[in-house]
Amino acid sequence: LGQSVGFRGDGYLEYRPLSGVKKETDIKMEFRPISRTGIILNNQDSGRDFIFIILKRGRVIFRYVIKGTLLVLRFLRA
């Protein structure tokens, strides 16, 4: 917590998948992109569940599938 990482378009940060999440979890992040499109967070388990946070043409999109249920949230601006 409290650390920052910077990339110039050709790097990534790898971490262990989220595990043990039962009913809720909190993810807090701040970012200052140099591109209007890119992957911010990609977390998948060995099944079909996933969480994606992407930036598409300057808009944040949060997309997840948990136990077969798909949710997509598109944010206009922060």
Accessible surface in RSA format (square Angstrom, percent):
REM  Atomic radii and reference values for relative SASA: ProtOr
REM  Chains: A
REM  Algorithm: Lee & Richards
REM  Probe-radius: 1.40
REM  Slices: 20
REM RES _ NUM      All-atoms   Total-Side   Main-Chain    Non-polar    All polar
REM                ABS   REL    ABS   REL    ABS   REL    ABS   REL    ABS   REL
RES LEU A   1   219.97 122.5 158.49 113.4  61.48 154.5 165.27 116.1  54.70 147.2
RES GLY A   2    91.08 112.3   0.00   N/A  91.08 112.3  44.20 121.3  46.88 105.0
RES GLN A   3   161.08  90.1 126.87  92.7  34.20  81.4  39.43  83.9 121.65  92.3
RES SER A   4   113.83  96.2  81.25 108.4  32.58  75.1  49.30 105.0  64.53  90.4
RES VAL A   5    87.62  57.7  51.25  46.4  36.37  87.6  58.17  50.5  29.44  79.9
RES GLY A   6    69.09  85.2   0.00   N/A  69.09  85.2  37.52 103.0  31.57  70.7
RES PHE A   7    87.81  43.9  65.03  40.3  22.78  59.3  70.31  42.6  17.50  50.1
RES ARG A   8   192.93  81.0 168.16  85.7  24.76  59.0  67.69  92.5 125.24  75.9
RES GLY A   9    73.20  90.3   0.00   N/A  73.20  90.3  37.09 101.8  36.11  80.9
RES ASP A  10   138.27  96.9 100.23  99.8  38.03  89.9  48.72 114.7  89.55  89.3
RES GLY A  11    40.86  50.4   0.00   N/A  40.86  50.4  18.39  50.5  22.46  50.3
RES TYR A  12   170.74  79.7 146.05  83.1  24.69  64.2 107.07  80.5  63.67  78.5
RES LEU A  13   111.98  62.4  93.64  67.0  18.33  46.1  94.78  66.6  17.19  46.3
RES GLU A  14   140.95  80.9 112.94  85.4  28.00  66.7  44.96  87.0  95.99  78.4
RES TYR A  15    95.42  44.6  70.57  40.1  24.86  64.7  81.66  61.4  13.77  17.0
RES ARG A  16   211.65  88.9 197.98 100.9  13.67  32.5  78.60 107.4 133.05  80.6
RES PRO A  17    80.50  58.7  69.88  63.7  10.62  38.6  71.21  58.8   9.29  57.7
RES LEU A  18    73.96  41.2  54.70  39.1  19.26  48.4  59.04  41.5  14.92  40.1
RES SER A  19   101.95  86.1  71.61  95.6  30.33  69.9  43.98  93.7  57.97  81.2
RES GLY A  20    63.62  78.5   0.00   N/A  63.62  78.5  33.24  91.2  30.38  68.0
RES VAL A  21    70.03  46.1  41.34  37.4  28.69  69.1  45.56  39.6  24.47  66.4
RES LYS A  22   181.90  88.7 147.88  90.7  34.02  81.0  99.16  89.3  82.74  88.1
RES LYS A  23   198.54  96.9 161.64  99.2  36.90  87.9 111.09 100.0  87.45  93.2
RES GLU A  24   151.12  86.8 127.27  96.3  23.85  56.8  51.16  98.9  99.97  81.6
RES THR A  25    65.94  46.9  37.09  37.6  28.84  68.7  24.53  32.9  41.41  62.6
RES ASP A  26   140.17  98.2 111.49 111.0  28.68  67.8  36.78  86.6 103.38 103.1
RES ILE A  27    72.31  41.2  36.02  26.8  36.30  87.5  39.48  28.4  32.84  89.1
RES LYS A  28   185.24  90.4 150.44  92.3  34.80  82.9  98.13  88.3  87.11  92.8
RES MET A  29    72.21  37.4  43.85  29.0  28.35  67.5  48.37  41.1  23.84  31.6
RES GLU A  30   155.37  89.2 121.64  92.0  33.73  80.3  52.97 102.5 102.40  83.6
RES PHE A  31    88.54  44.3  54.18  33.6  34.35  89.4  63.08  38.2  25.46  72.9
RES ARG A  32   222.96  93.6 198.53 101.2  24.44  58.2  81.14 110.9 141.82  86.0
RES PRO A  33    72.84  53.1  42.05  38.3  30.79 111.9  52.54  43.4  20.30 126.2
RES ILE A  34   111.70  63.6  69.99  52.1  41.71 100.5  78.37  56.4  33.34  90.5
RES SER A  35    62.89  53.1  51.43  68.6  11.45  26.4  39.56  84.2  23.33  32.7
RES ARG A  36   141.62  59.5 136.61  69.6   5.01  11.9  70.94  97.0  70.68  42.8
RES THR A  37    80.93  57.6  67.23  68.2  13.69  32.6  57.28  76.9  23.65  35.8
RES GLY A  38    33.81  41.7   0.00   N/A  33.81  41.7  33.37  91.6   0.44   1.0
RES ILE A  39   128.88  73.3  96.28  71.7  32.61  78.6  96.28  69.3  32.61  88.5
RES ILE A  40    53.74  30.6  23.06  17.2  30.68  73.9  27.16  19.6  26.58  72.1
RES LEU A  41    21.18  11.8  18.46  13.2   2.72   6.8  21.18  14.9   0.00   0.0
RES ASN A  42    70.39  48.5  51.21  49.5  19.18  46.2  10.76  25.9  59.63  57.6
RES ASN A  43    14.95  10.3  11.88  11.5   3.06   7.4   2.65   6.4  12.29  11.9
RES GLN A  44    97.49  54.5  80.90  59.1  16.59  39.5  13.61  29.0  83.88  63.6
RES ASP A  45    71.85  50.3  54.36  54.1  17.49  41.4  36.15  85.1  35.69  35.6
RES SER A  46   129.39 109.3  81.43 108.7  47.96 110.5  58.40 124.4  71.00  99.5
RES GLY A  47    53.04  65.4   0.00   N/A  53.04  65.4  34.27  94.1  18.77  42.0
RES ARG A  48   214.02  89.9 197.72 100.8  16.30  38.8  78.89 107.8 135.13  81.9
RES ASP A  49    37.76  26.4  36.52  36.3   1.24   2.9   8.97  21.1  28.79  28.7
RES PHE A  50    33.36  16.7  30.72  19.0   2.65   6.9  33.36  20.2   0.00   0.0
RES ILE A  51    25.12  14.3  25.12  18.7   0.00   0.0  25.12  18.1   0.00   0.0
RES PHE A  52    53.49  26.8  53.44  33.1   0.05   0.1  53.44  32.4   0.05   0.1
RES ILE A  53    18.26  10.4  18.26  13.6   0.00   0.0  18.26  13.1   0.00   0.0
RES ILE A  54    51.61  29.4  51.61  38.4   0.00   0.0  51.61  37.2   0.00   0.0
RES LEU A  55    10.93   6.1  10.07   7.2   0.87   2.2  10.07   7.1   0.87   2.3
RES LYS A  56    92.34  45.0  89.23  54.7   3.11   7.4  34.29  30.9  58.05  61.8
RES ARG A  57   163.94  68.8 157.93  80.5   6.01  14.3  61.87  84.6 102.07  61.9
RES GLY A  58    23.12  28.5   0.00   N/A  23.12  28.5   8.03  22.0  15.08  33.8
RES ARG A  59   124.80  52.4 123.79  63.1   1.01   2.4  22.06  30.1 102.74  62.3
RES VAL A  60    36.66  24.1  35.63  32.3   1.03   2.5  35.63  31.0   1.03   2.8
RES ILE A  61    16.45   9.4  16.31  12.2   0.13   0.3  16.31  11.7   0.13   0.4
RES PHE A  62    43.74  21.9  43.74  27.1   0.00   0.0  43.74  26.5   0.00   0.0
RES ARG A  63    94.17  39.5  94.17  48.0   0.00   0.0  15.40  21.1  78.77  47.7
RES TYR A  64    56.66  26.5  56.66  32.2   0.00   0.0  19.58  14.7  37.08  45.7
RES VAL A  65    22.51  14.8  22.51  20.4   0.00   0.0  22.51  19.6   0.00   0.0
RES ILE A  66    72.34  41.2  69.61  51.9   2.74   6.6  69.61  50.1   2.74   7.4
RES LYS A  67   185.41  90.5 151.49  92.9  33.92  80.8 108.48  97.6  76.92  81.9
RES GLY A  68    70.61  87.1   0.00   N/A  70.61  87.1  34.08  93.5  36.53  81.8
RES THR A  69    86.56  61.6  82.09  83.2   4.47  10.7  56.90  76.4  29.67  44.8
RES LEU A  70    91.76  51.1  65.39  46.8  26.37  66.3  65.39  45.9  26.37  71.0
RES LEU A  71    65.64  36.6  63.66  45.5   1.98   5.0  65.64  46.1   0.00   0.0
RES VAL A  72    41.11  27.0  18.09  16.4  23.02  55.5  18.09  15.7  23.02  62.4
RES LEU A  73    75.03  41.8  73.12  52.3   1.90   4.8  75.03  52.7   0.00   0.0
RES ARG A  74   162.63  68.3 133.20  67.9  29.43  70.1  48.62  66.4 114.01  69.1
RES PHE A  75    98.57  49.3  94.81  58.7   3.76   9.8  98.07  59.5   0.49   1.4
RES LEU A  76   123.69  68.9 118.07  84.5   5.62  14.1 118.07  82.9   5.62  15.1
RES ARG A  77   190.71  80.1 156.66  79.9  34.05  81.1  67.10  91.7 123.61  74.9
RES ALA A  78   153.61 141.2  72.08 111.2  81.53 185.5 111.14 156.5  42.47 112.5
END  Absolute sums over single chains surface
CHAIN  1 A     7612.1       5746.6       1865.5       4130.0       3482.1
END  Absolute sums over all chains
TOTAL          7612.1       5746.6       1865.5       4130.0       3482.1
